Amino acid sequence: MQSQQQPKARFAGRAFLAGLTGLLFVAPLWAVVNVQFVSPTADQPVFGSVVVEAKVTADEPIARVEFKVNGGATQVVKHHPYKVTVDVGEENVNREFLVIAYGVSGASASARLETKSVRIDDEMSLRLEQLYVTVSRGNDRYLQLGQSDFRVYDNNSPQNLVTFGRGDLPFSAVLLLDASESMRGQMLDDAVAGARAFIGGMKDLDETMLALFSDHLLRVTPFTANQGELRTALDKAEARGGTAVNDFLYMALKLLDGRKGRRVIVLLSDGSDVSSALRMEEIIRKARRSQALVYWIQLEGGKQHHSYSSAWRGHEANDKEYKGLHEVIDETGGRILPIQKSAEIEPAFRAILQELRDQYALGFYPTVQKSDGSWHTIHVKLEDSHLHVRTATGYVDY
């Protein structure tokens, strides 16, 4: 009797498991997935490079999140944070953003967002002012802020932010490397290693131009996203000649004119100019109009600057030029990284690259525009007094 009942028990067990398996298969189809836009916002006109970010919640794992702009190509993100960077162009038009989130069961949710164009009177010309802002708490950068946390003042007048981004924003960078005679040997080798580290950290939409200089241009590339081309330009670099920081800093600023998005210069030099025909006051004027961030990896930064004379200028004039370079860095919102030994060059390049990844981008149309060449002072404020803000100190109204 017992042996006759066992097959029925096994059959009943299999039927129970099959039914349970069926329930487990069907249940995920009832999963709830929600998605909403974090940025941009509907009241925010967008231009150029834009960070599109979505917040996704679900009671099951997320398989992928798809982003589309104006029905174009789909970008797919499979891991949090769910965000992409897209170049939407500079046209003043409405734009449609679509995000679709898929759970592992196939359950999905979507959200649409339309940003409006800026309404401009026929004879009114507006110029978008963009600020690239580094926020830190102590020695660490702080990336938990939203658009509403920032207060921007133009000549002490509050401004309305119309664009906002954070995190990985594309850049056009000029790596301006001093390869004068004083760089011979290990110093130049470490400078090349630092430039290679920066190049290796570039992302798809980043473009970099490499320029090695002394008292003349030793080697140069066009702006490119091709890392191999940039690395090849660093092969067999040689040091020779004097130093013309001013002339080639001006060249870098000029070459960034018209570049879209964030414009960056990374200057590696001790800053002691002995050969330039241009004076630093001309570089300051150019930097004020460029909106470029200028970083200075300051060689021999652990030593006190020594006054010197050159063929073009005496001690006092050269000291003024050196102080002017500090002014350029401060006004553009970049920073100086003092280097005491050449082994610190590569970490300095990496630190600059990481800072660029950690910046906020704020855009506004000034409430007062006269195109009279006047200097507008900018202040960016946060309610949290423990946070430190660094950005450009102003811009030229032209």
N, C-alpha and C positions, 0 to 999 in steps of 0.2 A: 504493500500500500504506500509505503513511504517513497519507494523508487518511482512509482507512477505519478506522485504529486510534484516531484522536483522539477521536471521539465516545465510544468505549468507555472511554477514559481519563477523559474528563470525567464520564461516568456513574459510574464507579468512585469518582471524587473526591467526587461528590455523595453517594453512598452512605456513604462514609467520614465525611463531615461530618455527615450525618443521624444516623449511629450515635453519633458523638461528642456531638452535641447531646442525644441521648437519654440518654447517660451523665451529661452535665452536669445534665440535668433531674432525673434520679432520685437523684443523689448527695445533694442537700440533705435528702432524706427520711430519710437515715441520720444527720442531724445530732444531736448530743447537747446537750441543754439541762438545766441543773440550777438549782434554786431552793431557797433556805432562808430562814427568818426570822432577821433580826437583832434586831428588837424588835417586840412585847414577847416575853417568854420564858414558857415554860409554867408556871414557878413564880411568876409575877408577876401578882397580881390587878390588874385595870385598871378605872379609873373616869374619867369626864369625858373631856377631850380627850387623845387618845393618838396618838403617832407610830408608824405601822406601817411598818416598813422591811424590804426583802428584798434578799438578795444573789443575783445571777444570774450564772452562768457558762455559756458556750456556745462552740462552735466555728463559729458563724455570727453575724451581727448580730441583735440583738433588735428585734423589731417593736413589741412592747408588753408591758406587765405589768399584769395586772388584780388588784384587791384587792376583797374582800368581807368584811363583818362580819355574822355571824348571818344569812347568806343575803340581806342587804339589797342596796341599790343598788351597782352596780359602779363603782369609780373606776379610771381608766386612766392609766398613766404611760408615756410613750414614750421617755424619756431618763433616763440615770443622773444622780443617785441615784434608785433605785426606792423611793420612800416617799410616803405620804399621811398626812394628819392627819384623824382621825375623832373625833366625839363619841359615845362609847358609852353615855353616861348614868351616873347615880349608883347604880343598883340593884346590890345585892350578889349577883350571879349569875355563872354560868359564861358564857363568851363564846367563840364559834368564829370564827377568822380563816382566810380562804382566799386564797392568792395563786397566780396562773397566769401563767407566762411563755411567750411565743410567739416563736419565731425567724422570720426572713423566709421560710423554706421552709414554714412551717406546723407544724414540730416544736414540741412544747410540754412543759412540766413543771409540776407543781403541788405545793403544800405546804399542809398544814392544821395549825392550832395551836389548842388549847383552853386558855384560861386559867381557873383555878378561882376560885370565890368565896372570900371570907375566912370561915373558920369562927369563929363568935362564939357564946359561951354566951348563953342566953336573956336573962339579966339584965346582960350586959356591953355597954357602949356604947363603941365605939372611934372616935376622930377621926383621920383621915388628916392628917398634917402634911406640907405641901408646901414644898419649898425651890426657889427659882429661882437658879441658880448661874452666875456669869460667871467663866470661867477664861481667863487671859491669860498669854502668854509675852512679856515686854517690853511693847511697845505693840500687839501683835497678839493677838487672841483665838484660843483653842486648842480645836478641836472634834473631836479625834481620840481622845477618851476613851470608855470603856465603863462600864457599871454597876459592874463589879468594881474599877475604878480609884479609886472614891470610898469614903472612910471617914467616916461621920457619927456624931457623939457628942452625946448629949443629957444635959446635966449630967454630962459626962465618961463616960457609959455608952454603949458601942457599940450602934448600931441596925441593924436589918435592913431594907434597902431593898426595898420591894414594888412601887414604880413607878419607871420611868426613861424619860426622853425627852430629845431634843436637837434643836436646829435650830428649825424653824418651828412654834412652839406658839402657838395662838390667844390673844388677850388681850382684856380689857375695859379701856379706857383713858379717863381724864379729862384733857383738855387744859385746864389752869387758867391762863388768861392775864390778867395784870395789865393793866388798861386804865384806870388812874388818870390823873390830870392829868399826872403826870411822864412818861407814855408818849406824849404828844402828838407828832405829826409822824412823822419817819422811823423812830423806834423802834417805834411801833405798826405802821407799814407792814411793817417787817421781821419783827415778831412774827407778823403775819397770814400773811406769805409762809412762815415756818417752819411754822406750823400747817397750811397747805395742803400743804407738802411731806410732813409726817407723814401727813396724811389720804390723800394720793396713794399712799403706800406700804402702805396697809392691804390685807389679803388677805380672802378670802371669809368666813372665820369670825371675823375681828376685828370688834369693835364699839367705837366711840368716842363719848364725850360731850364737847361743847364748852361751856365756861363762861368768859365774859368778866366780870371783876369789878373793882370799885374799893372804895368803902365800902358798896356794895350790888351786887346781881346785875344786870349790864347786859344780858346775853344768855345764853341757855342752850338746849341741845338735849337730847332723850332719848338714851340709848345707841342707836346705829344703825350698820349696816354700809353705809348709803346715803351715799356720798361726796358726791353732789350736794347733799343736805340739809345736810351739815356745811359745805361750801364756801359755800352760800348764807347760812348764819348768820354768816359772816365778812365779808360784803359791807357796805361803808360803816360799818365799825366806828369808833367815836368814843371819845376819851379824856376822862374827866371824873371828878371826885371824889377822895376820899382813898384809902387802901389798908388793906384788912382781910384780910391773908394768913391769919391764924389761923382766922378764922370760916369762910372758904371752903375752906381745906384740910380742916377738920373736915367740912364739907358733902360734899366729894369722897370722903373716907374712908367716910362714912355711906352715900352713894349706891352705893358698891361692895359694901356688905354683901349677901351672897347671890348675887353674880355668880359664875358658874362659871369655872373655869380661872384664868389669870393675871390679877391685878388690878394696874393701873398708874396712877400719877398723874404727869403732867409739869407742874410748876409753873414758870411764867415770871414772874419778879419780882426786884426788888432785895432782897426779904426784909425791908424796913423797914416794919413794921406800925405804923400810927398810929391805926387806927380799930376794931380788933377788941375785942369784949367778952370773948371766950374767951382764956384764957391757954395758953401753949404746953404746959404740963404736962398739960392736958386733951387736947391733940392727941397728945402722946406716948403717953398711955394708950390712946387710940383706935387709933393706928397699931400698937401692939403686939398688939392683938387682930385686926387686919384682914388680916394677911399680904399687904398691898399693897406693891408696890415704889414708892418715891417718888423721882423725879428732879427736880432743881432746876437750871433754866437761870438762872444767877445774873447778873443785869444789873449792870453796873458792877463785875464781878468782878475786874477788874484794879486796882481801887482799894481802899485800906484802909477797912474799915467805920468810919464815924464815929458816935460816940455821939450820941444825940438824946433830947429829951423830947417827950411828946405829951400830949393831953388826959387819957389814961387812966393813963399811967405816966411815971416820971422816967427819967433817963439810965441808972441802974443796972438798973432793971427791964427797960427796953427792950433793954439789952445781953444780959440773961439770956434774953429771948425770942429774940433773934437766934441765940444759941448753941444754944438748944433746937431751932431749925429744923435746924441742922447735925446734932444728935443724931438727929432723926427720919430724916434721909437715911441716916445711917450704920447705924442699927438695922434699917432695912427692906431693906438690900442694894442700894439705888439709888446714885446718885452725884451730885456737884455738877459742873456744867459752867460754869466762870467765863467771862463774856463781857466783853471789853474794848471792843468796838464793835458797833453793831447789825448790821453785815453778817455777824457770826459767829452770829447767831441761827438762821438756816436750816440751816447745817451742823450746829449742835448738835442740832436736832430730828432730822435725818437720822442722826446718830451714835447717838442714843438708840434710834431705830427699828431700826438695824442691830444694836445690842447685844441688843435683845429677840429678834431672829432668831437670835442666836448663843448663847443660854443653854441650860443643862441644867436639866431638871426632875427632882427627886428626891423620892420620897414614902416615908414610913415611919409605922408605928403605934408611938407611944412605948411602951417597955417598962414605964414607970411613968406612970400617969395617975391623978390624985387629984381633978381638977376643983375645986381649991381656990384658983384665982386666982393661983397662984405663977408666978414667971418662970423659964422653962427656958432655959439658955444652950446655944447650938448652935455646934459647931465642925465644919467640913468640911475633911478633910485629904486630900492626895495624896502619893504616894511621891516624885514628881519635885519636888525643892525649887526648880526653876527656874520652876515654874508658880505663878501668883498666883490665889487664890480669893477671890471677893467674893459674899456672900449675907447673908441676914438673920442677926442676931446671936442671935436667940432667939424665943420665943413665950410666950404666956400660957396656962396650963393651966386651962381653964374648961369 
